[in-house]
Amino acid sequence: MSFTRTLRAVGGAVVAGALLFGTAPVASADQIRHEQWPLRSFGADDIWKVSTGKGVTVAVIDDPVDGSHPDLKGNVLPGKSFLDGGTAHRPDGKHEHGTAMASLIAGHGHGPGGSEGVKGLAPDAKILPVGIDLGDQEESYAEPLRYAVDHGAKVVNMSFEDYADTSPAEKASVEYARKHDVLVVAASGNTGSSIPRLPSAVPGVLAVGAVDIDLKVWKFSSYGPHIKLLAPGLHIRSAGVETPYRLANGTSDSTAYVSAAAALLRSKFPDLTAGQIANRLVKTAGLPDEMKGKKLPDPHYGYGFIRPSKALTAKIPAGSKNGPLPPVSDGSPKAPGKGEAVKSDGDEGMSTSVIIGIAGGVVGLLVVVLIVVLVVKKKSGRNGPPPGGPVGYGSYGGPGGQGGAGGFVPYPSNPNGYQQHPSAPGAYPPAPPTQPPGR
């Protein structure tokens, strides 16, 4: 596998499972499910009484997904492969990262009652596989993301990191997704540093870091002010291609769990916007005791680790349509919000205020001329100046001026009540060495 890539998977396999379907004893198959500790941590059995993700499509932009895997069969749509232009629901050699992510989201297990193998957090969701080449240095997620939006995805999972700058086309594709009410979830990266990894740091993307079984931030989870949520990312069992199961560490896996949680919420609350779904995840997130009372989002913890059961059942106001995410750019002129500069008069011709001022001045001049004419006429019948003086319209402080009733009302600061936190990591220890990349 090439490690010199632009887009790179952020899930490192630590042990590949050696079980073979049809030959492994039942106890061994059950062991795979037992090793899925995040399901027990989430209280998945109780969650599935409330929502299973039914009716929601989650796009997985990644390696093509093995739709024939026993734990995924029936839950994977044809999708599209941007590697060869075909469908993306077939195995892709040894590239199994997409299959692993899909299984954490919508795996349904196999055997009696689906009790064996890997089960996803949203087992009734559908996976839209969008195959890309994670080893291609020229790969872009712009077109794949638009494809996912146009083909019914309500949540998009992007468990990869990009070391290059985000292109205008990629930024536009994220805005396109948000304008179509699609929640985009991306991995923060596995470098353990504060260097922002894309696409997770693109405004409008829900950036995810990883926690271990003790719900502590994983030491290799990349961090920064863009981090919003955490989810399990260590010793994660998932479906494989070369072997039926794999064991991995990485923010890839934690991202898949957040996408699955979003699918559960989108199934139960179909009228909520993508931002309001993010809002429920954020408002119900948990924090260790030592983090409670601190300003959020924290650069390492974000708003905390997801608690899907509480997100599904807590009474939470819908809130702003954008939730914790920045407003969507609509591309149309609008009154500047707080922190935005008002366009100067020289930006694009004359501004509206200048035009109004000129018009007011012209009207005032005409009034003065008219009064002078009248005065001249009256002077022929009487001596002395007329009483009073001319009054012009459109003066600086008048109805059309900056001091009048037509002035801008300042946009309220932080309308959603989300606490902001400076980007400095504070008292956290120095970042550990970079983890060797891998799948």
PAPAKE-455798 format. One record per residue (C-alpha): x, y, z. Coordinates in steps of 0.25 Angstrom, whole numbers, plus 5000, padded with zeros to 4 digits. Layout:
% PAPAKE-455798
XYZ;...
This chain:
% PAPAKE-455798
500050005000;500550144997;500750235008;500950364999;499550394997;498650514997;497350445003;497750345013;496950245021;497050275036;496750135042;497950055045;497749905045;498449845057;497949695056;497249635044;496149535049;496449395044;495049335045;494449275032;492949265030;492349125030;493549065038;493649145051;492949095063;491749175068;492549215081;493649275072;492549355064;491949405076;493249445081;493349545069;492049615075;492549605089;493749685084;492849795079;493049875092;492450005087;491049935085;491049905100;491550045104;490450105096;489450015101;489049975087;487949875091;487149985097;487450085086;486949985075;485549985083;485550135079;486250145065;486950055056;487250155045;486150095036;485850185024;487150265025;488250245014;489750275019;490750295008;492150235010;493150305002;494350215003;494850084997;493750004990;492849925000;492649774999;491149764999;491249614999;491849605013;490849525021;490749635031;490449745021;489649665010;488349735006;488749865013;489749915002;489249994990;489949984976;490550124978;491650174969;493150144967;493950264963;495150174961;494550104949;493150164947;492450044951;491650004963;492350014977;491649894984;492649784981;493949744988;495149824983;496349724985;497049754999;496449895000;495449865011;495350005019;494050045012;493449905016;493949925030;493250065031;491950015025;491849895035;492049985047;490950075042;489949975036;490449835039;489249735043;490149615047;489749475042;489249345048;488049325057;487449455059;488649525054;489349485067;490749455060;491749545054;491849695053;490649785056;490549935053;489950035062;488850065051;488649925046;487449965037;488050075030;488450065016;489850085011;490150164998;491550124994;492350234987;493650174983;494950254982;496350224981;497050264994;498350244988;498250334977;498950464980;498050544970;496750484976;495650584980;494450564988;493650674981;492950594971;492750474980;492050564990;491150624980;490750484975;490450444989;489550564991;488850544978;488550394981;487850404994;488850405005;488450485018;489750455024;491150445018;492350375024;493750415020;494750335029;495950385022;496950505023;497450595013;498850665014;498650765003;497850895003;496350875001;496050914986;494951014983;494150904977;494250824990;493850934998;492650964989;492250814990;492150825005;491250945003;490450874993;490250765003;489850855014;488850935005;488250795002;488050765017;489150655017;490050635029;491550615026;492350545036;493850535035;495050475043;496050565050;497250485047;498250395054;499450485056;499150525070;499550665066;498750805065;499050815050;497650815044;497350705035;496350715023;495250695021;494950695036;495350845037;494550895025;493450985031;492150915032;492750775034;492450705047;493850665051;494050545060;495250495069;495350365076;495250315090;495750175097;494850085105;495050175117;494450285109;495850365109;496350435097;497250345089;498650395089;498750385074;497450455071;497750585064;497150715071;496850855069;495650965070;494850895059;494650765067;493250745070;493050605075;493750475080;493350325078;493950195081;495250175072;496150065079;496049915077;494849925068;494349795061;493849815047;493549735035;494749715025;494949665011;496349585011;495849525024;494449525029;494749615041;495749715045;496249785058;496649935056;496950065063;496650205057;495750325056;495150255044;494450155053;493950265062;493450345050;492650225045;491950215059;491550365059;491050345045;490250225050;489650315062;489250425052;488550315044;487750275057;487350415059;486950445045;486050325045;485350365058;485350515055;485150525040;484650675041;485950715048;487050785039;488450725038;488950835047;487850805058;488250655057;489650705060;489050795071;488450665078;489750595078;490550715083;489550745094;489550605099;490950575098;491750535111;493050575117;493950515128;493850585142;495150665140;494550735127;493250775133;493050925134;494050955124;493851045112;493350965100;493650925089;495050875095;496050855085;496250705089;494850665094;494050755085;492650755092;492950615097;492650465093;491350425087;490250365095;489250315085;488250265095;488150405101;488150475088;486950395084;486150415096;486450545103;485550665102;486350765094;485850885087;486050875072;486851005072;487551075060;487450995047;489051005047;489250955061;490650955065;491050975050;491351105043;490251165035;490151115020;490551215010;489451245000;490251324991;489351444991;489551584996;489151595011;489351695023;490651665029;490651585042;491451605054;492951605051;492651625036;493251745029;492251845022;492651855007;493451975004;492952074994;494052034984;493751884985;492851874973;492452014968;491652104977;490952044989;489452064992;489752165003;490552254993;489452254983;488452294993;489352404998;489552454984;488052444980;487752524993;488752634990;488152654976;486752664982;487252764992;487952844981;486652844973;485952894985;486953004988;486853044973;485353044974;485353134986;486253234980;485353244968;484153274977;484953374985;485353444972;483953454968;483453504981;484553604982;483953684970;482653714979;483353734993;484753774999;485553685009;485953535009;484953425011;484753375025;485453245029;486353165021;486353045011;486252905017;486952795009;486452645010;487352525011;488252585021;489352495028;488452475041;487152475034;486152365030;487052315019;488452335027;489252245035;488652305048;487252285045;486252175047;486752095034;488052065041;488551915042;488151845055;489451765060;489351615059;489251545072;490551485077;490551335078;489051315076;489151165079;489751175092;490951085088;492251125096;493451155088;494851125092;496151175088;496951085079;498151075088;498150935095;498450985109;499050895119;498950775110;500350695109;501050705096;500550625085;501150485084;501950435071;501150415059;500550285057;500950205045;499850215035;499150095031;497750025029;
